[in-house]
């Protein structure tokens, strides 16, 4: 059981991009936010402020190196402390840029959670990355809130691994563009305090 500190991990998925809007799998391709994605990021910052209930800046803000994540953090009002390669999206390999429907034309029933991505990462590799991120987060957490800004599939793996579930259990946790999840503890046990809180509609 972990020692509770009163602080939490806030996971923010980047705002909309052209490819997230069209359902194309995006990992290493470094594409920008759409205009709508930028607005989502700004509104997500308001959500984060409300959820944290504090004007004190978070202790650390870590982002994926991809511009869509870094820009989301900035527009949400955060100062990025570090770009962390381990927060990058699941590497889809040969399926980069393809929709699930297109992939299923040759691999019926394919999902990233249940099937391999040729030339990309296996679930075990993604799980190991998530564990490395969370190990670092747990060292930082006694000092204050930690913000992680990243991507859809990898963030869902982070949530699963926080609960000590297999990486593939991430399929059960939704996280839409600019959605926020809060990870914390209850009586020493890891829990999901909030899940997929949408950006404020203003």
N, C-alpha and C positions, 0 to 999 in steps of 0.2 A: 504493500500500500504506500502511496505517495504522501508526502507531507503537504498539506494545503497551505497556500500562501495568500489566498484572496485575489491573486492575479489570474489571468486567463490567456489562452492562445486564440487569436482572432485570425481566421483564414478568409481571405478575400480573393474571389476569382476575378480575373480581369474582365473588363467590359467587352461589349460586342465587337467582333471584327467581321469582315466580309465572309470569312470562312466559317466562323461560328454561326453566323446567320444562315448560311447555306448548308450547314451540317458537314462540311469538309473537315477531316481530321488534320489538326494543326499542331505540330510539335516544333521541329527545328526551323520551319519557315517563319521568318521574323516579320510579320505583317502588322500594320498599325491598327489602332482602334478606328471604328467608324465614328462619324459625328454623334450618332446615337450612343455608341460605346463611351465616348468622352462624357456625355451627359450622365450616363449611368454611373460612371466612376465618381463624378462630383456628388451625385446623390448618395452613393454608397458611403462617402465620407461622412455625410450627415447621419446615416444609419449607425456607422461605427461610433460616432460621438455619443449618440443616444445609448447604444448598447453598453459602452464603457462607463458612461455616467460620470466622466471626469474630464477636466480640462488639462490635466497633467499629461504631457506627451508620453506615448508608449516607451518602454525601455529600449526596445529594438524593433526596427522595421526591416525585414529581409524580403527580397523579391527574387523571382526568377530573372535571369539576365535578359529575357526577351522584352522588346520594347513595349509590347501590349501590357505586360505586367508592371514594368517600371512606370509607364505613363499613367496607368490606373492608380498606382500608389501616389504619384505626385498630384494628380487631379483630385484624389480623395483627401488631400491636405497633409500627407505624410512626408517627412524627410527620410529618404532611403538611406539606411546605414550600410547596407551591403547587398550586392547582387550575388546570389548563391546558385551555382550551377545545379546543385542537387534539387533545387525547386523547379527545374525545367519540366515541361510536360512529358508524359509517357512518349517514348520514341516509337512512332508507328512504322518506321522503316519504309518498305515499298508501298505502304498504304497512305503515306503522307499525301494530303490534298484530295483524297478520295472520300466519298460519302459511304456510309454503311450499306446503302442500297447498291452502290456500284461494286463494292467488295463482294457482296452476296451474290452477284451475278456469276462469280467463279467459285466462291466459298459459301455455300448455303448455310444460313444460321450464324454467320460470323458475328462475334462481338469481341471487343478488346479484352473483355473479362474472361472469355471462355476459349478463345482460339489464339494461336500465335500470330505475330505480325512479322512476316519474313523481312530480315534485314534490320529489324527493330529490337526493342527490349522485350524480354520475358517478364512475367509477373514477379518472379523472384528478384530480378534486378531492380525493378521499380520498388518493390517492398524494401529491399536493402537501402535504397536511397532515402525512402521515407523514414526508415528507422534511424538513419544517420542525422536527418533533419531534426527528428523528435528528440534524439539524445542531446543535441545541442540546445534545443528549445528548453528542455527540462533543466539544463544548467543555468539558463538565463532567467527562467520564470520566477525564482525567488526575489529577483530584483525589480520586477514590474511586468506589465503586459507585453506580450510579444505579438507582432503583426506579421503574418506570412501572406504575401501577395503572389499568386501563381495561376494555375490552370485547372481546368475542369476535372479531368481524369486523375491527375496526380494528387490534387487536393482531396479527392474522394478516397484515395489510397491512404493519405495522411490520417483522415478521420477513422478509417478502418484500423489502422495500425495503432492509433491512440487508444483504441479499445482492445488492443491485442487480438484483433481478428485478422484473418488472411487478407492480403491485399485485394484479392478478387471479391471480397465482401463489400468493396467500395461501390459495387453495382446497386446496393440498397440505399445509398445516400445521394440525394439530389443536390446539385449546386449549379444554379443557372448563372449566366454572365452577370458579373457585379454582385453576385450573391455572397452573403457572409455566413460563416459558421463560427461558433464559439465552443472551444474545448476547455473544460476545466475539471474540477474534482468535486465529488460529494462524499464526505466522510472517508477521504483517502482513496476512493475509487474513481477511475477516469470516467468522464461522462461527456455527452454532447449537450451543452447548455442551450444552444440555439443551432438551428440548421436551415440553410438556404433562405436567410432573411433577405428579401429583395431590396433593391435601392428605392429610396423614398420617391413616390410619384408626386412631384411638385409642379 
